[in-house]
Amino acid sequence: MALQVSLVSATAEVWTGEATLVVAKTVEGEIGIMAGHEPMLAILAEGQVRITQADGTKVLANAQDGFLSSEGNVVTIVAGNAALIA
């Protein structure tokens, strides 16, 4: 079972797709989300978002000033500023 993940900034969609794991830095510490995670809402801290796709490849992005929500198998990360790391 995969997560449906969307990472957006204030101005654009940064990345969207299926993943098995999302790890992000919040104001309360780092959190990892997998399929079946309890619903949650967290405030992002400045830091890296790591997304592991279904095929095992990783997507890395810097994000700050926003929030992360998880409900069902849908994860939405909304950041004031976000950019993929090449």
Phi and psi restraints in degrees (range 20) as a CNS / XPLOR table:
assign (resid 1 and name C) (resid 2 and name N)
       (resid 2 and name CA) (resid 2 and name C) 1.0 -109.3 20.0 2
assign (resid 2 and name N) (resid 2 and name CA)
       (resid 2 and name C) (resid 3 and name N) 1.0 157.1 20.0 2
assign (resid 2 and name C) (resid 3 and name N)
       (resid 3 and name CA) (resid 3 and name C) 1.0 -87.8 20.0 2
assign (resid 3 and name N) (resid 3 and name CA)
       (resid 3 and name C) (resid 4 and name N) 1.0 145.2 20.0 2
assign (resid 3 and name C) (resid 4 and name N)
       (resid 4 and name CA) (resid 4 and name C) 1.0 -99.7 20.0 2
assign (resid 4 and name N) (resid 4 and name CA)
       (resid 4 and name C) (resid 5 and name N) 1.0 114.9 20.0 2
assign (resid 4 and name C) (resid 5 and name N)
       (resid 5 and name CA) (resid 5 and name C) 1.0 -116.5 20.0 2
assign (resid 5 and name N) (resid 5 and name CA)
       (resid 5 and name C) (resid 6 and name N) 1.0 136.7 20.0 2
assign (resid 5 and name C) (resid 6 and name N)
       (resid 6 and name CA) (resid 6 and name C) 1.0 -130.0 20.0 2
assign (resid 6 and name N) (resid 6 and name CA)
       (resid 6 and name C) (resid 7 and name N) 1.0 126.9 20.0 2
assign (resid 6 and name C) (resid 7 and name N)
       (resid 7 and name CA) (resid 7 and name C) 1.0 -117.1 20.0 2
assign (resid 7 and name N) (resid 7 and name CA)
       (resid 7 and name C) (resid 8 and name N) 1.0 116.1 20.0 2
assign (resid 7 and name C) (resid 8 and name N)
       (resid 8 and name CA) (resid 8 and name C) 1.0 -128.3 20.0 2
assign (resid 8 and name N) (resid 8 and name CA)
       (resid 8 and name C) (resid 9 and name N) 1.0 151.1 20.0 2
assign (resid 8 and name C) (resid 9 and name N)
       (resid 9 and name CA) (resid 9 and name C) 1.0 -107.8 20.0 2
assign (resid 9 and name N) (resid 9 and name CA)
       (resid 9 and name C) (resid 10 and name N) 1.0 -178.0 20.0 2
assign (resid 9 and name C) (resid 10 and name N)
       (resid 10 and name CA) (resid 10 and name C) 1.0 -64.0 20.0 2
assign (resid 10 and name N) (resid 10 and name CA)
       (resid 10 and name C) (resid 11 and name N) 1.0 -22.5 20.0 2
assign (resid 10 and name C) (resid 11 and name N)
       (resid 11 and name CA) (resid 11 and name C) 1.0 -115.7 20.0 2
assign (resid 11 and name N) (resid 11 and name CA)
       (resid 11 and name C) (resid 12 and name N) 1.0 -13.7 20.0 2
assign (resid 11 and name C) (resid 12 and name N)
       (resid 12 and name CA) (resid 12 and name C) 1.0 -162.8 20.0 2
assign (resid 12 and name N) (resid 12 and name CA)
       (resid 12 and name C) (resid 13 and name N) 1.0 160.3 20.0 2
assign (resid 12 and name C) (resid 13 and name N)
       (resid 13 and name CA) (resid 13 and name C) 1.0 -79.8 20.0 2
assign (resid 13 and name N) (resid 13 and name CA)
       (resid 13 and name C) (resid 14 and name N) 1.0 124.1 20.0 2
assign (resid 13 and name C) (resid 14 and name N)
       (resid 14 and name CA) (resid 14 and name C) 1.0 -89.3 20.0 2
assign (resid 14 and name N) (resid 14 and name CA)
       (resid 14 and name C) (resid 15 and name N) 1.0 -45.8 20.0 2
assign (resid 14 and name C) (resid 15 and name N)
       (resid 15 and name CA) (resid 15 and name C) 1.0 -158.9 20.0 2
assign (resid 15 and name N) (resid 15 and name CA)
       (resid 15 and name C) (resid 16 and name N) 1.0 144.0 20.0 2
assign (resid 15 and name C) (resid 16 and name N)
       (resid 16 and name CA) (resid 16 and name C) 1.0 -146.2 20.0 2
assign (resid 16 and name N) (resid 16 and name CA)
       (resid 16 and name C) (resid 17 and name N) 1.0 144.9 20.0 2
assign (resid 16 and name C) (resid 17 and name N)
       (resid 17 and name CA) (resid 17 and name C) 1.0 163.4 20.0 2
assign (resid 17 and name N) (resid 17 and name CA)
       (resid 17 and name C) (resid 18 and name N) 1.0 -170.1 20.0 2
assign (resid 17 and name C) (resid 18 and name N)
       (resid 18 and name CA) (resid 18 and name C) 1.0 -94.5 20.0 2
assign (resid 18 and name N) (resid 18 and name CA)
       (resid 18 and name C) (resid 19 and name N) 1.0 144.2 20.0 2
assign (resid 18 and name C) (resid 19 and name N)
       (resid 19 and name CA) (resid 19 and name C) 1.0 -147.6 20.0 2
assign (resid 19 and name N) (resid 19 and name CA)
       (resid 19 and name C) (resid 20 and name N) 1.0 162.4 20.0 2
assign (resid 19 and name C) (resid 20 and name N)
       (resid 20 and name CA) (resid 20 and name C) 1.0 -103.6 20.0 2
assign (resid 20 and name N) (resid 20 and name CA)
       (resid 20 and name C) (resid 21 and name N) 1.0 -20.6 20.0 2
assign (resid 20 and name C) (resid 21 and name N)
       (resid 21 and name CA) (resid 21 and name C) 1.0 -152.2 20.0 2
assign (resid 21 and name N) (resid 21 and name CA)
       (resid 21 and name C) (resid 22 and name N) 1.0 137.8 20.0 2
assign (resid 21 and name C) (resid 22 and name N)
       (resid 22 and name CA) (resid 22 and name C) 1.0 -127.1 20.0 2
assign (resid 22 and name N) (resid 22 and name CA)
       (resid 22 and name C) (resid 23 and name N) 1.0 128.3 20.0 2
assign (resid 22 and name C) (resid 23 and name N)
       (resid 23 and name CA) (resid 23 and name C) 1.0 -123.4 20.0 2
assign (resid 23 and name N) (resid 23 and name CA)
       (resid 23 and name C) (resid 24 and name N) 1.0 129.4 20.0 2
assign (resid 23 and name C) (resid 24 and name N)
       (resid 24 and name CA) (resid 24 and name C) 1.0 -141.4 20.0 2
assign (resid 24 and name N) (resid 24 and name CA)
       (resid 24 and name C) (resid 25 and name N) 1.0 155.3 20.0 2
assign (resid 24 and name C) (resid 25 and name N)
       (resid 25 and name CA) (resid 25 and name C) 1.0 -92.9 20.0 2
assign (resid 25 and name N) (resid 25 and name CA)
       (resid 25 and name C) (resid 26 and name N) 1.0 124.8 20.0 2
assign (resid 25 and name C) (resid 26 and name N)
       (resid 26 and name CA) (resid 26 and name C) 1.0 -114.6 20.0 2
assign (resid 26 and name N) (resid 26 and name CA)
       (resid 26 and name C) (resid 27 and name N) 1.0 173.1 20.0 2
assign (resid 26 and name C) (resid 27 and name N)
       (resid 27 and name CA) (resid 27 and name C) 1.0 -66.5 20.0 2
assign (resid 27 and name N) (resid 27 and name CA)
       (resid 27 and name C) (resid 28 and name N) 1.0 -16.9 20.0 2
assign (resid 27 and name C) (resid 28 and name N)
       (resid 28 and name CA) (resid 28 and name C) 1.0 -101.2 20.0 2
assign (resid 28 and name N) (resid 28 and name CA)
       (resid 28 and name C) (resid 29 and name N) 1.0 1.5 20.0 2
assign (resid 28 and name C) (resid 29 and name N)
       (resid 29 and name CA) (resid 29 and name C) 1.0 126.4 20.0 2
assign (resid 29 and name N) (resid 29 and name CA)
       (resid 29 and name C) (resid 30 and name N) 1.0 -178.9 20.0 2
assign (resid 29 and name C) (resid 30 and name N)
       (resid 30 and name CA) (resid 30 and name C) 1.0 -79.3 20.0 2
assign (resid 30 and name N) (resid 30 and name CA)
       (resid 30 and name C) (resid 31 and name N) 1.0 142.4 20.0 2
assign (resid 30 and name C) (resid 31 and name N)
       (resid 31 and name CA) (resid 31 and name C) 1.0 -130.8 20.0 2
assign (resid 31 and name N) (resid 31 and name CA)
       (resid 31 and name C) (resid 32 and name N) 1.0 143.5 20.0 2
assign (resid 31 and name C) (resid 32 and name N)
       (resid 32 and name CA) (resid 32 and name C) 1.0 -116.4 20.0 2
assign (resid 32 and name N) (resid 32 and name CA)
       (resid 32 and name C) (resid 33 and name N) 1.0 136.8 20.0 2
assign (resid 32 and name C) (resid 33 and name N)
       (resid 33 and name CA) (resid 33 and name C) 1.0 -125.0 20.0 2
assign (resid 33 and name N) (resid 33 and name CA)
       (resid 33 and name C) (resid 34 and name N) 1.0 129.2 20.0 2
assign (resid 33 and name C) (resid 34 and name N)
       (resid 34 and name CA) (resid 34 and name C) 1.0 -123.8 20.0 2
assign (resid 34 and name N) (resid 34 and name CA)
       (resid 34 and name C) (resid 35 and name N) 1.0 171.1 20.0 2
assign (resid 34 and name C) (resid 35 and name N)
       (resid 35 and name CA) (resid 35 and name C) 1.0 -54.9 20.0 2
assign (resid 35 and name N) (resid 35 and name CA)
       (resid 35 and name C) (resid 36 and name N) 1.0 139.3 20.0 2
assign (resid 35 and name C) (resid 36 and name N)
       (resid 36 and name CA) (resid 36 and name C) 1.0 86.8 20.0 2
assign (resid 36 and name N) (resid 36 and name CA)
       (resid 36 and name C) (resid 37 and name N) 1.0 3.5 20.0 2
assign (resid 36 and name C) (resid 37 and name N)
       (resid 37 and name CA) (resid 37 and name C) 1.0 -63.0 20.0 2
assign (resid 37 and name N) (resid 37 and name CA)
       (resid 37 and name C) (resid 38 and name N) 1.0 146.8 20.0 2
assign (resid 37 and name C) (resid 38 and name N)
       (resid 38 and name CA) (resid 38 and name C) 1.0 -60.6 20.0 2
assign (resid 38 and name N) (resid 38 and name CA)
       (resid 38 and name C) (resid 39 and name N) 1.0 147.6 20.0 2
assign (resid 38 and name C) (resid 39 and name N)
       (resid 39 and name CA) (resid 39 and name C) 1.0 -57.9 20.0 2
assign (resid 39 and name N) (resid 39 and name CA)
       (resid 39 and name C) (resid 40 and name N) 1.0 141.2 20.0 2
assign (resid 39 and name C) (resid 40 and name N)
       (resid 40 and name CA) (resid 40 and name C) 1.0 -157.9 20.0 2
assign (resid 40 and name N) (resid 40 and name CA)
       (resid 40 and name C) (resid 41 and name N) 1.0 161.1 20.0 2
assign (resid 40 and name C) (resid 41 and name N)
       (resid 41 and name CA) (resid 41 and name C) 1.0 -137.4 20.0 2
assign (resid 41 and name N) (resid 41 and name CA)
       (resid 41 and name C) (resid 42 and name N) 1.0 129.3 20.0 2
assign (resid 41 and name C) (resid 42 and name N)
       (resid 42 and name CA) (resid 42 and name C) 1.0 -137.6 20.0 2
assign (resid 42 and name N) (resid 42 and name CA)
       (resid 42 and name C) (resid 43 and name N) 1.0 149.2 20.0 2
assign (resid 42 and name C) (resid 43 and name N)
       (resid 43 and name CA) (resid 43 and name C) 1.0 -89.4 20.0 2
assign (resid 43 and name N) (resid 43 and name CA)
       (resid 43 and name C) (resid 44 and name N) 1.0 129.5 20.0 2
assign (resid 43 and name C) (resid 44 and name N)
       (resid 44 and name CA) (resid 44 and name C) 1.0 -73.1 20.0 2
assign (resid 44 and name N) (resid 44 and name CA)
       (resid 44 and name C) (resid 45 and name N) 1.0 142.7 20.0 2
assign (resid 44 and name C) (resid 45 and name N)
       (resid 45 and name CA) (resid 45 and name C) 1.0 -101.3 20.0 2
assign (resid 45 and name N) (resid 45 and name CA)
       (resid 45 and name C) (resid 46 and name N) 1.0 161.0 20.0 2
assign (resid 45 and name C) (resid 46 and name N)
       (resid 46 and name CA) (resid 46 and name C) 1.0 -64.3 20.0 2
assign (resid 46 and name N) (resid 46 and name CA)
       (resid 46 and name C) (resid 47 and name N) 1.0 126.9 20.0 2
assign (resid 46 and name C) (resid 47 and name N)
       (resid 47 and name CA) (resid 47 and name C) 1.0 168.1 20.0 2
assign (resid 47 and name N) (resid 47 and name CA)
       (resid 47 and name C) (resid 48 and name N) 1.0 -166.3 20.0 2
assign (resid 47 and name C) (resid 48 and name N)
       (resid 48 and name CA) (resid 48 and name C) 1.0 -95.2 20.0 2
assign (resid 48 and name N) (resid 48 and name CA)
       (resid 48 and name C) (resid 49 and name N) 1.0 139.9 20.0 2
assign (resid 48 and name C) (resid 49 and name N)
       (resid 49 and name CA) (resid 49 and name C) 1.0 -106.9 20.0 2
assign (resid 49 and name N) (resid 49 and name CA)
       (resid 49 and name C) (resid 50 and name N) 1.0 127.0 20.0 2
assign (resid 49 and name C) (resid 50 and name N)
       (resid 50 and name CA) (resid 50 and name C) 1.0 -115.7 20.0 2
assign (resid 50 and name N) (resid 50 and name CA)
       (resid 50 and name C) (resid 51 and name N) 1.0 123.7 20.0 2
assign (resid 50 and name C) (resid 51 and name N)
       (resid 51 and name CA) (resid 51 and name C) 1.0 -118.2 20.0 2
assign (resid 51 and name N) (resid 51 and name CA)
       (resid 51 and name C) (resid 52 and name N) 1.0 123.4 20.0 2
assign (resid 51 and name C) (resid 52 and name N)
       (resid 52 and name CA) (resid 52 and name C) 1.0 -99.8 20.0 2
assign (resid 52 and name N) (resid 52 and name CA)
       (resid 52 and name C) (resid 53 and name N) 1.0 116.4 20.0 2
assign (resid 52 and name C) (resid 53 and name N)
       (resid 53 and name CA) (resid 53 and name C) 1.0 -75.0 20.0 2
assign (resid 53 and name N) (resid 53 and name CA)
       (resid 53 and name C) (resid 54 and name N) 1.0 166.3 20.0 2
assign (resid 53 and name C) (resid 54 and name N)
       (resid 54 and name CA) (resid 54 and name C) 1.0 -57.6 20.0 2
assign (resid 54 and name N) (resid 54 and name CA)
       (resid 54 and name C) (resid 55 and name N) 1.0 -31.6 20.0 2
assign (resid 54 and name C) (resid 55 and name N)
       (resid 55 and name CA) (resid 55 and name C) 1.0 -86.0 20.0 2
assign (resid 55 and name N) (resid 55 and name CA)
       (resid 55 and name C) (resid 56 and name N) 1.0 3.1 20.0 2
assign (resid 55 and name C) (resid 56 and name N)
       (resid 56 and name CA) (resid 56 and name C) 1.0 95.1 20.0 2
assign (resid 56 and name N) (resid 56 and name CA)
       (resid 56 and name C) (resid 57 and name N) 1.0 -12.8 20.0 2
assign (resid 56 and name C) (resid 57 and name N)
       (resid 57 and name CA) (resid 57 and name C) 1.0 -72.4 20.0 2
assign (resid 57 and name N) (resid 57 and name CA)
       (resid 57 and name C) (resid 58 and name N) 1.0 152.0 20.0 2
assign (resid 57 and name C) (resid 58 and name N)
       (resid 58 and name CA) (resid 58 and name C) 1.0 -110.2 20.0 2
assign (resid 58 and name N) (resid 58 and name CA)
       (resid 58 and name C) (resid 59 and name N) 1.0 141.8 20.0 2
assign (resid 58 and name C) (resid 59 and name N)
       (resid 59 and name CA) (resid 59 and name C) 1.0 -112.6 20.0 2
assign (resid 59 and name N) (resid 59 and name CA)
       (resid 59 and name C) (resid 60 and name N) 1.0 127.3 20.0 2
assign (resid 59 and name C) (resid 60 and name N)
       (resid 60 and name CA) (resid 60 and name C) 1.0 -116.5 20.0 2
assign (resid 60 and name N) (resid 60 and name CA)
       (resid 60 and name C) (resid 61 and name N) 1.0 137.8 20.0 2
assign (resid 60 and name C) (resid 61 and name N)
       (resid 61 and name CA) (resid 61 and name C) 1.0 -145.2 20.0 2
assign (resid 61 and name N) (resid 61 and name CA)
       (resid 61 and name C) (resid 62 and name N) 1.0 148.8 20.0 2
assign (resid 61 and name C) (resid 62 and name N)
       (resid 62 and name CA) (resid 62 and name C) 1.0 -93.6 20.0 2
assign (resid 62 and name N) (resid 62 and name CA)
       (resid 62 and name C) (resid 63 and name N) 1.0 138.3 20.0 2
assign (resid 62 and name C) (resid 63 and name N)
       (resid 63 and name CA) (resid 63 and name C) 1.0 -144.0 20.0 2
assign (resid 63 and name N) (resid 63 and name CA)
       (resid 63 and name C) (resid 64 and name N) 1.0 151.5 20.0 2
assign (resid 63 and name C) (resid 64 and name N)
       (resid 64 and name CA) (resid 64 and name C) 1.0 -157.8 20.0 2
assign (resid 64 and name N) (resid 64 and name CA)
       (resid 64 and name C) (resid 65 and name N) 1.0 159.6 20.0 2
assign (resid 64 and name C) (resid 65 and name N)
       (resid 65 and name CA) (resid 65 and name C) 1.0 56.1 20.0 2
assign (resid 65 and name N) (resid 65 and name CA)
       (resid 65 and name C) (resid 66 and name N) 1.0 69.5 20.0 2
assign (resid 65 and name C) (resid 66 and name N)
       (resid 66 and name CA) (resid 66 and name C) 1.0 -172.4 20.0 2
assign (resid 66 and name N) (resid 66 and name CA)
       (resid 66 and name C) (resid 67 and name N) 1.0 -153.4 20.0 2
assign (resid 66 and name C) (resid 67 and name N)
       (resid 67 and name CA) (resid 67 and name C) 1.0 -145.5 20.0 2
assign (resid 67 and name N) (resid 67 and name CA)
       (resid 67 and name C) (resid 68 and name N) 1.0 164.6 20.0 2
assign (resid 67 and name C) (resid 68 and name N)
       (resid 68 and name CA) (resid 68 and name C) 1.0 -127.3 20.0 2
assign (resid 68 and name N) (resid 68 and name CA)
       (resid 68 and name C) (resid 69 and name N) 1.0 133.2 20.0 2
assign (resid 68 and name C) (resid 69 and name N)
       (resid 69 and name CA) (resid 69 and name C) 1.0 -128.0 20.0 2
assign (resid 69 and name N) (resid 69 and name CA)
       (resid 69 and name C) (resid 70 and name N) 1.0 147.4 20.0 2
assign (resid 69 and name C) (resid 70 and name N)
       (resid 70 and name CA) (resid 70 and name C) 1.0 -137.0 20.0 2
assign (resid 70 and name N) (resid 70 and name CA)
       (resid 70 and name C) (resid 71 and name N) 1.0 127.4 20.0 2
assign (resid 70 and name C) (resid 71 and name N)
       (resid 71 and name CA) (resid 71 and name C) 1.0 -149.7 20.0 2
assign (resid 71 and name N) (resid 71 and name CA)
       (resid 71 and name C) (resid 72 and name N) 1.0 128.5 20.0 2
assign (resid 71 and name C) (resid 72 and name N)
       (resid 72 and name CA) (resid 72 and name C) 1.0 62.9 20.0 2
assign (resid 72 and name N) (resid 72 and name CA)
       (resid 72 and name C) (resid 73 and name N) 1.0 -130.5 20.0 2
assign (resid 72 and name C) (resid 73 and name N)
       (resid 73 and name CA) (resid 73 and name C) 1.0 -111.6 20.0 2
assign (resid 73 and name N) (resid 73 and name CA)
       (resid 73 and name C) (resid 74 and name N) 1.0 32.1 20.0 2
assign (resid 73 and name C) (resid 74 and name N)
       (resid 74 and name CA) (resid 74 and name C) 1.0 -114.7 20.0 2
assign (resid 74 and name N) (resid 74 and name CA)
       (resid 74 and name C) (resid 75 and name N) 1.0 123.4 20.0 2
assign (resid 74 and name C) (resid 75 and name N)
       (resid 75 and name CA) (resid 75 and name C) 1.0 -117.3 20.0 2
assign (resid 75 and name N) (resid 75 and name CA)
       (resid 75 and name C) (resid 76 and name N) 1.0 126.2 20.0 2
assign (resid 75 and name C) (resid 76 and name N)
       (resid 76 and name CA) (resid 76 and name C) 1.0 -121.5 20.0 2
assign (resid 76 and name N) (resid 76 and name CA)
       (resid 76 and name C) (resid 77 and name N) 1.0 127.4 20.0 2
assign (resid 76 and name C) (resid 77 and name N)
       (resid 77 and name CA) (resid 77 and name C) 1.0 -118.7 20.0 2
assign (resid 77 and name N) (resid 77 and name CA)
       (resid 77 and name C) (resid 78 and name N) 1.0 117.0 20.0 2
assign (resid 77 and name C) (resid 78 and name N)
       (resid 78 and name CA) (resid 78 and name C) 1.0 -115.4 20.0 2
assign (resid 78 and name N) (resid 78 and name CA)
       (resid 78 and name C) (resid 79 and name N) 1.0 117.0 20.0 2
assign (resid 78 and name C) (resid 79 and name N)
       (resid 79 and name CA) (resid 79 and name C) 1.0 -122.9 20.0 2
assign (resid 79 and name N) (resid 79 and name CA)
       (resid 79 and name C) (resid 80 and name N) 1.0 145.1 20.0 2
assign (resid 79 and name C) (resid 80 and name N)
       (resid 80 and name CA) (resid 80 and name C) 1.0 -63.8 20.0 2
assign (resid 80 and name N) (resid 80 and name CA)
       (resid 80 and name C) (resid 81 and name N) 1.0 -32.3 20.0 2
assign (resid 80 and name C) (resid 81 and name N)
       (resid 81 and name CA) (resid 81 and name C) 1.0 -142.6 20.0 2
assign (resid 81 and name N) (resid 81 and name CA)
       (resid 81 and name C) (resid 82 and name N) 1.0 124.9 20.0 2
assign (resid 81 and name C) (resid 82 and name N)
       (resid 82 and name CA) (resid 82 and name C) 1.0 -149.4 20.0 2
assign (resid 82 and name N) (resid 82 and name CA)
       (resid 82 and name C) (resid 83 and name N) 1.0 142.7 20.0 2
assign (resid 82 and name C) (resid 83 and name N)
       (resid 83 and name CA) (resid 83 and name C) 1.0 -152.2 20.0 2
assign (resid 83 and name N) (resid 83 and name CA)
       (resid 83 and name C) (resid 84 and name N) 1.0 141.8 20.0 2
assign (resid 83 and name C) (resid 84 and name N)
       (resid 84 and name CA) (resid 84 and name C) 1.0 -69.0 20.0 2
assign (resid 84 and name N) (resid 84 and name CA)
       (resid 84 and name C) (resid 85 and name N) 1.0 147.7 20.0 2
assign (resid 84 and name C) (resid 85 and name N)
       (resid 85 and name CA) (resid 85 and name C) 1.0 -98.6 20.0 2
assign (resid 85 and name N) (resid 85 and name CA)
       (resid 85 and name C) (resid 86 and name N) 1.0 124.1 20.0 2
